[in-house]
Amino acid sequence: MPSKWHHPKNDGGTDVDYDFGLPSSERAALSALLNEACHVFRRHADGHWKTHDKDAHASLIAAQIKAHPGLTHRLLQSGDRVIQMLTYRALEMLERQDRETKDV
């Protein structure tokens, strides 16, 4: 049985309305971000991220994760490889930020 956070695979050409339990205004912004990321990956990157594209999208997801820590688990259960890759990258970025903050 799929998770309640599972969404259809985004083909990069059709927008998906992602519901990860956020308020409606934030839900719309996150959906737009994820749809754009899937579009870039599947339609322009030929299935291979350019580091600056991946990091640009992941940093925006990192900000969402920081504001809503429970979002991480939901994103990882989305069933979409692009969303999962960006979520893991966002977690790496947040971990690096935490280490740099502790080193100061």
N, C-alpha and C positions, 0 to 999 in steps of 0.2 A: 504494500500500500504506500503510495507516494506521500511525502510530507505535505502538510498544509502550506508550506512555503515553496513547494515545487511549482514552477511555471513552465510554459511551453518554450522550447528552444527558439531563441530569437535568430531569425535568418539574416538579419541586418537590413532587411528591406521593409519589414512590417513592424510598426511599433507595438510593444507589449505594455499593458498597464500592470506594472509590478506592484503587488500589495504585500509588503513585508511588515505590516502593522504600524506604520508611521501615520502621523496626522496627515490629512489630505493635501495640505500645501507642500509638505516635505515629501510626500508620496509622489506628487507630480514632478518635483525637481529630481528625485532619485530615479524615477522612471525615464525621464528625459536623458539623464546622464548614462544610464545603463543602455538605453536604446542607441545613443550616439556611440558608445564604446563598442557595442555589438556590430553596428554599421561599419565603423572604421576597421575592426578586426576582420569581419567576414567579407566586406566589399572592397576594401582598399589595401589591406595588409596581406592578402593572400594567405591568411592563416598563420602569419608570423608577425609578432609585435615589433614595432620599432620602439626602442627603449623610451624615447621622449613621449610617444603616444601612450604607452602603457603607464608610465609614471604620472603623466598629466591626469589620466582618468583615475588611477589608483589614489592619488593624493586627495582628490575630491571625495572618493569613497572613504578614505581614512578620516576625513573631517566628519562624515556622517556616522562612522563607527565610534568616533570619540564622543559625539553627542548622544549616541544611542548604542551603548555597549552590547545589548542583546541582538543587535542587527547582524553581527558577525555570523552567528549560528544560522540565522535565517538566510543570509546570502549564500552561505556554503551549501544549504539544502535546496537551492534554486533549481538544480539540475542542469544549469547552463554552464558549460566549460569556461566561457569568457568571463562570466560573473565570478566564478570560483577563482580563476587566475588573478583577476583584479583584486579580489578580497584578500587572497594570500599576499599579494604584493603590498596592499594597503597595511596589512598587519606587520609586514617586514619594515615598512616605513615608520609605523608607530613605535615599534620596538627600538629602531635606531634612534628616533627622537628621544625616547625615554632614556636610553643609554647616554646620549649626548648631554641630556639635562642633568643626569646624575654625575657625569664627569666634570661638570662645571663647578 
